[in-house]
Amino acid sequence: MNKASFGRNAMEWQVGDRVLIMTSDNSGGIGEKPLDEVSVPYEMVAYYAFRTAVMDCFSSGAVPVSVIVHNFCGDDVWPKLVAGVRQGLEEIGADGATVTGSTESNMVMQQSAVAVTVIGERVRDFSLKVTGPLEWSLIGKPLVGMEVIEMAENVASLNQGRVHLDDPQVAVIWPVGSKGVAAEWTHMCSQLGIDEVLPDFGVDMIKSGGPATCWIVGRQR
């Protein structure tokens, strides 16, 4: 039976001794079509959609085992979307994950639309009660739209997210989405059952984090 999982925007299933986690992300108006609002290669579109979904997966303590791509951009771009997902999988050492999906080929869309669903297997249980104070940090900076390309040096690396997942001192990984750092902090504290003042991370706390260009990390002292 599925239920909400500890972590950001995740569902979980118990399958024997395994706990499977499902997360997803989507984008619209971003791609290679003439009417897209942000013009970027489809490899990049898929990579960043995967990035957001997999960071939500990490926040639930899971590593991806399968990725499903939902393509509304046309049959011809499928290899590019798969290549973008594969790039992300390689960066986190999950090359063996399967990639599948579906394409809308009956209707031609005027703008690009892509969704990515990640199914992962839990390797750590972040829902366990945290004992003692945590040291908080923000990895990367909140960026959105063309900023992701123009300020790429401020985007936290996906590999670093995997490093945090594997670090036993890290007790919380929490990606920042479109509602910004402050909203994610409130959501995170609610799940953790803690009441802590939002630290000054030196960024705009209400600015969209776009495709999870940054995340909050809580490390045991």
Secondary structure, 3 states (H helix, E strand, C coil): CCEECCCCCCEEEEECCEEEEEEEEEEECEECCCCCCEECCHHHHHHHHHHHHHHHHHHCCEEEEEEEEEECCCHHHHHHHHHHHHHHHHHCCCCCCEEEEEECCCCCCCCCEEEEEEEEEECCCCCCCCCCCEEEEEEECCCCCCHHHHCHHHCCCHHHHHHHHHCCCEEEEEECCCCCHHHHHHHHHHHHCCCCCCCCCCCCCCCCCCCCCEEEEEEEC
